Amino acid sequence: MPPISLITDDIKGREVLLPIFSIVGDGGESVSVLKSGTPDFSDYAVVMKGIVKKFPSVVANDRVDFFVKKGEIHALVGENGAGKSTLMKQLYGLYTPDDGEIYINGKRVHFKGPRDAIDNGIGMVHQHFMLVDNQTVAENVILGSEPRKGIVLDYNKARKEVKELSEKYGLAVDVDAKIEDIPVGMQQRVEILKILYRGAEILIFDEPTAVLTPQETEELFNVMRLLKDSGKTIIFITHKLNEVMAITENVTVMRLGKVTGNVLTKDTNPREIATMMVGREVLLRIEKEEANPSGVVLEIEDLWVKDNRGLDAVRGVSLEVRAGEIVGIAGVAGNGQTELVEAITGLRKAEKGKVVLLGKEMTNASPLEFRESGLTHIPEDRIKRGMISQYPVYYNVILGKHSEEPFARNGILNLGEIKQYSSKLIERFDVRPRDINMLAGNLSGGNQQKMVVARELDETPVKPKVVVIAQPTRGLDIGAIEFIHKTIISMRDQGIGILLISMELDEIFSLSDRILVFYEGEIMGEVTPEEITREEIGLMMAGHKKAEVLGEQRGDVK
């Protein structure tokens, strides 16, 4: 289905965009048109009409029209940089539109800040939780809106109110537990309770499943359905198109600051949505030949690593990566994956065990020694580990290679060669804008990630033998993800050994030849994508051994 054109009516000499309704086009396809007549937004929880938001070098929202009916779950999707976040920040009062109108429940509003949005019944569940770790669930929920008995906090009343709210919406929490002692899924429930406690009727969920297991995701969807059934309106920002199909009723698609379509979920499919997002057909699952691995290139034996608190984060892990294969590590964030990666790339000391690279013991070697021995690394934290924000793009794309030919000779940088190489590389990896002189810190998060991935996956000046990749597509859009995935498969097919760490199960299933499941610093088992389902791997991510999940007859636990 081609991108959908929205129809406008000229009322009193002025172009006015009115509520969207789905009809059937000449070819039987579902298209969206705008209802003619006097504006009546009474059936809509949110109407954003003709929204324009400009920044010095970009038009982030270009006359955007966004309509959400009362009591529906409405998906907002688009590539990285499409303008989704900017649009939602205006709805939540963090930005003020340069032009356009916002209506909440039929009433025009002008927000000066988030407090105005909250007072109008809007709440936002942020991707990165905003909780106080050493306070209880109840204390976090009521923070800033504490019930009082005179001038004293009425904590018993607060506990009672939070407990009643959690039971009403199926948000099971221990109101007396401290945030630091509860799992990620429960922390998210606390975030939802926070906005419900403040009377939110319109809930914005920003990539809410990014840190959840499949089971926790289904629990969240059940909560969202309960909220919808109670009359709440939900805006669901996501890049996971299977989730769009599973939970939403309407989808609005954005590309390059504009709306390219609004469709009923039941009338579309992931491939059509992806095409509207990117402007071309994309492969949602990369096709690859069966791996043909050879010798072991990375071996980890009984590795123990402590976290920043001095606690065991990696507990006796052993694994092998062979040339020409991708070994994926699946698991919820915070289960030791970060510490494992840092220990095998020279960024953290291992307390015990061995790391062997290409037959050479490298335990506790430096990052430079690992790189010089043939291992390259795409770090999880691009800001801290992957780039220098104050340096231009052209320098960032040669970091780690800057002393080697053709980029330097006799200790002197060859700027002409560096800039020529950088220009070709950022074009190949679609880093936007195409300005190699821009400071890396001024790129969007997704484009910073593309810059780091470009540097580490490129073969100039020397092709790596082993690549350790942590969250390679975090913050990337569908088109960029397709390119990165193809590049990773291509490197595997060239005989490179790849260790992939990702919280995206679709990515793990699509790319991995073998999968290791991490829980609390231990491996729950080794499986192949063909022998396990998402639900089964979700159970392993929650701490169940392979034998418990698949049964002894389906293979031994590794």
N, C-alpha and C positions, 0 to 999 in steps of 0.2 A: 504494500500500500504506500503511495507517495506521501510526502509531507502534506499536512492538511492546511488549507488556507482558511483563515477566519474572515467572515463576512461582516462588514460594518454598515451601519445605517447613518445617513446624514440627517440629524435632527436639529432644526433651527439653525442651519448653516454650519453646524459643528459636528465633526465625526465623533460618534458616541458608541462605545462598545458595550453590549448588553449581555445578559447571561447566556451561557453556552448550553445547547441541547443537542443530543445526538439524533441524527436522522440517517436514513439509508440512501446512499448516492445511486447514480445511474448504473454503476457497475455492481451494485449490491453491497458495496463497502460501507462501513460506518464512518461518517464524517461529522465534523462539528460545525455548527452555524450559530449565529447570534440572533436571538429573538428580537424582532422589531417591536417598536411601541415605546410607551413611557417607561423610563427606568423604574423597575420595582425589584428591589433586592431583598424582599422580606423572607424569601425561601433560602437565602444564602447566609451562611455564617461568616464567610469572608468574600469580599469583592475587592480586588486590586485592579484598577482601571487606568490604562495608559501610563503605567509607572516608568519613569525615566530616572536613572541614577548614573551620574558620570563621575569618573575619577580623572586625574590629570592626563593619563595616557590611554584611557579606555572608556567606552560606554558599556557599563556592566549590565544595565537593564535598558532596553530600547523599546519604549511603549509596550510594556508587558501587560497582558490581561490575564488575570488569574482568579478563577471563581471556584468556591468550595461550598457545596450544599450543606445545610444543617444535618448533622447526624450521619455523615458519611466518612469513610476512610479514603482519602484522596492522595495518590502518589504524585510526588514532584521529582522528576528524573531529568538527567542531562549530563553531558560531559563535564569534566573538570574545567572550571572557568566559564561554564554556560550561563552563570548568573543566579543559580538557585539560592546560594547562601546569602548573596546580596539582597535578593528579594525577601527572604525570610527575616533578615536583620531589619528590614524596613517594617515588616509586619510586627516584629517584636520591639520596635522602638529604638534599636541600636543605631540605625541610620534614618535620616529624613529624606524622602524622595525629592528630587529636583523638580519633578512634574508628576501629575497624576493624582488619583484619588483612592482612598482606602475607606471601605465601608465594613463595619462589624455589625452583624445582625440587622442590616438595613440602615444603620446610622453612620453618617460620615464622621470620621475621626481624624485627629491630628496628634500623633504621638511625639512627645518631646524626649521620651526615654522609656526604658523597660517598665518602670513603675506605672506609666500610663497604660501600657499594653496589659500588664497584670490586672490593673483596675478594670479593664474591659474584658476580663475573662480569658486572656491568652497566656498560655504557659509553654515553656520550651524545655524538652529533655535533651540536654547537650550530649554530644558524642563523648566528650571527656567530662567525666562526672565532677561536680563541684560540691564535694562533701568534706567535712572535717573529720579526719580519721580517728582522733582520740575522743570523739563524742559519740553518744548513743544514737541509735536510729531515731528515736523520738526527738532528741535534742536537735538533730539535723533537720528533721521535717518542720519543726516549729520555728527554727532560727529566723529571727526578724519579725515573727508574727506570734510571739509567745503569749499564751493566756495568762492572766495575772489575777491574783487575789490581793487586792490593794496594790501595793508597789512590789509585791513579791511574786516571783514566778510560781504559778500553780502547776507543778510538774505532774501531779496525779491526774489532773484534768487533761493535760497534754497527752500523757500516756493513753488515757481512755479514748480521746478523740482520734489519735493516730491508729490505735488498735481497731476501732470501729470502722475507720476509713479503709484500712487494709482488708478487713473482712468483707466490706461492701463490694470491693472491686477485685477480690481474689488475689490481692497482693500480699502473699504470706511473708511476714517479716517478724523477727524477734525485736520488739520495740526497745528492749533494754540492752541489746548487743551493741558493742562498739563497731564502728564502720571498718576498722582495721582487722576485725576478726570475722567478717562475713564475706562470702564469695561475691564475685563480680555481678552475677545475675541478681543477687539480692540487693546489691548496691544500686543497681538500676531501678529496682522497685522503689527504693527510698527516693530516688530522683523523681519518679512519677508521683509518689505520695506528696512530695514537697509542693508540686504545682497544683495537685488536687486539693490540698489543704488550704491553698490560697484562693480556691474557688474557680479554677480554670474550667472553661467550657470548650475552648479550642486548644488542642494539644498539638504541638509541633514536635515530631520525633526526628532527630537528626542522626541518620545512620545508626539506628538503635541496636542492630544485631551484630555489629562489628566485633564485639568481644564475647559473644555468647556461643555456647554449644548448640547443636541442633535441638536438643531437648529444651534448653532455656529459650531458644527462639520460638518454639511452639508454645511454650508457657506464656511468653510475651504476647504472641498473637491471640491467645485465649483472653488475656487481659484487655487487649485492644478491642476485641469483639464485645467483651462485657461493657467496656466504656462506651462503645458505639451504641449498644442496646440500651444504655441508660441515657442516651441523648447527647453524648459528647461528640464533637467533631474532631477528626484527626487528620493532620497533614503528615505524610510519611515520606521523608527524604531518604532515598536509597539508590545504590547502583546495582543491587542484586535483583535482576528482573524476574527470577523465579519467585521471589518474595512479593513483588508487585502483583503477580498473577494470583498468589495465594491469599492475599489479605485485603486488597483494595477493590473499590468499585469504579473509580475514575482515575485516569492518568493524564497529567499535564507534562509535556515534554518541552525542554528548552535546549537551544543551541545558539552559541555566540550571542547571548544577551536577549534573544527573542524566543517567543513561544512558537514551536513548529507543529504542535498538535495537541489536541485534547480529545481523548477517546474513552469510551466505556471499556473497562478491563475485559469484560466478557466478549467484546467484539475484536480483540486484538491478540497478539502473541509476542513473546520475547523478541523474535527476530524483527518484527515490524517496529517495535519500540526502539530497538537498537538502531535500525535504519534511520528513524526520525531523529535520534540523538546525534548520530555521527554524520548523516548525510550520504551514506553509502552502505552497502551490505557488508556486515562483518561476521566473522566466524565466532560464535559464542563458545564453542569448544574446539580446541586445536586438534587437528588430526595428526597423528604421529605413527611412525613405524615402530614395530617392537624393538626394544633396546637390544643391543648386541655388546654387552659389557665385556671388558677384558680384565686386566690385573687390578689389584687394590691400589688406589692412589692416596686414600686417606683412611687411617685406622685410629680409632679411639678405644682405649682399653681401661676399664675400671676407673673412669674419671670422676673425681670429686672436686666440686667448686663451691665456694661460699659466696653469698650475696653481700650487699653493702652493709647489712646488719650483722654479718658474721655467722649467719645461719647456712646450713647446707642447702644449696639451691640445685646442684647436680649431684646425684647420689649413685655412684658406681655404674655410670653409663658406659656401655661398650657398643660400638657400631663400626661398620665399614662402608666406604664408598668406592666403587670401582670406576675405572675409566669408561666413559660412554654410557653412564646411567644417571638418573636423577633419583636421589633418596629424599623423600619429603618427610618433614617432622610436623605432625599435627598436634594441636593442643591449644587450650585457652591461654591467653596472655598471663604471664606471671607464674608459670610452672617450671621455670628453669631454662627455657629456651635461650633467653638473652645471655645468661651466664655461660651456657654451653658455647654459644657462638663466640663470645668474648674470649673464652679460654683457648679456643682452637684458632684464633686469629691474632693472639698476642696482646689482647687488650685487658686480660684479667689473669691473675695467677691461679693455676690449678694446685689444689692441696695434695692431691694424690692421683696416680694413674699416669698414662702415657698418651701422647699425641704423636703419631708417625705420619709424615708427609713424604710420599714418593720413596718410601723405604728408609727415610732419615728421621731419627727421633727429634722432634721439635718442641717438646714440652716446655712451656714457659719461655719460648723464644719471643723476640720482639716483633711488632707488626712488620717492620722493614725486612726482617729475616724471613718471615713467612712469605712476603711478596716476592722477594728475590729468589725464593725456593719454588715459586710457581703457583702460589695460592693468591687469589684475589677475593675481595670481600665487598658485598653490598650491605652496608650497615642498616640496622633497624632505625636508628636515630640519625637521620640525614644531617640535621643541624649540628649535633654534637660531634658526630663521628665521620660524616661524609663530605663536608664542604667547609669552606671558609667564607662566611657571609660577606665580609668586607672586601673580598677579592672579586675581580671580574670573572665572568663566565669562562673566558678563554683560559684563565689560569686554573680555575677549578677543574676543567676537563682534562688537565694533564697532571693533577696532583698524584704523587707517587711515581710518576713517570718523568717528572720535570728535570731530572739530572741525566736522562738517557737520550741518546740520539733517536730521532732527528731533532728533538726539542732543545737539546743543549750540546755544546761542544766545548771541552776544556773549561767547564764550569760557567760558561756564558750562555744565557738563554737566547734561542733563535726565535725572536718574536714573529718574524714573517712566517716561518714554518708553523709556529704554534697557532697563529690566528687563522691561517689557511686550513689547518687541520680542524680547529674548533668550529669554523663556519660549516664545514662539511658534516661534522659529527652532529651538531645541534639540528641541522636540517634533516639528517637521516633519522634522528630520534624525535623529531617534531617538538623540539624545545621552543616555547613561545614566550616572548617575542624573539625573533631571530637577531638578537643584538648581543654579540659576544663581548661587548664592552660594558654591558649592564652588570651592576654588582649582583652576585648570586643571591644575596639576601633580599633583593627586590623582586625576585621571581616568585610566582605563586608556589604553594607547597607542592602541587602536582608536577610543575615544571622543574622545581628543584630536584624532585625524585627522578625525573627523566634524565636530568643532567648527570646525576650520580650513576644511574644505571648505564647510561651511554659510556661514561668513562670506564667502568669496570668490565663491561661486556665487549668493548671494542678490543681488537687484536693488535692494535698498534701500541708500542713497537714490538711486543712479544705476546704470543698467544698463551693464556694461562693454562695450567694443567688441572687445577681444581678451583671451583668457584663456590664460595659460601654465600648464599643469598638469603637475607632476612627481610621479609615483607617487601618483595620487589615491586609490587603494583599498588602499594598503599597510596591513596590520593590520586590515582590515575583514572582516566576515563576509559570507556570501552575500547575505543580505537587504539589508544596507547597500550592498553593491556594486551590486545591482540598482537601488536607488534612485539612487545616484550616477551610474550609467551613463545612466539615464533622464533625469536632470537635465542631464547633459552634452549628450545628443542634443537635448533641448529647447532648450538655449541655441544650439546650432548652427542649429536650425530657425528661431530668432528672428533669424538673421543675424549671429551673433557668430562671429568667427574664433577657432579653438582650435588651439593647439599642444600636443600630448599627448606626454609623455615617460614611458615605462613599460617595466619589465623583464618585465611579464606579457604574453606573446605573445597569449594569448587576448583580453586587453583591447585590445591593438593591433589585432588582426584584427576584433574585434567593433565597435569604435568608429570606426576611421580610414576616411576617404575616400581618402587617399593615405598611403603609408608611405615614410619615409626610413630607411635602415639605416646606423647609425653604427658605425665601427670605427677605433680609434686616432685620433679627432678628425676623421675624414673621412667623407664620405657615399659609401657603396659603390654606391648607386643608389636610384632612386625606383620604387616599384611600387604596384599596387593590391591589396587583399585578394583580389580575384577571380583575379588572374593568377599567384599564387605560393602555394606550400605552406609549411607550417611547416618542413619539412626544408630547402627551398631558402632560406628566409629565415635559417635557422640557419647555412647556409654563408656567406651574406653577413655575418652577425654575426661570423663567424670570419675575415673579411678578404678574401673573394672578391667581385670586382666583379659587378654584375648581368649583364653580357655573358657572363662565364664561367659563371654559374649557369644562366641562362635561354637563353643562346645569342643571337647577334647578331640573328637573325631576329625575336626577340620584343620588340625595342625598344632604343633607345639608352640608354646610361647617362646619367643626369642629372648 
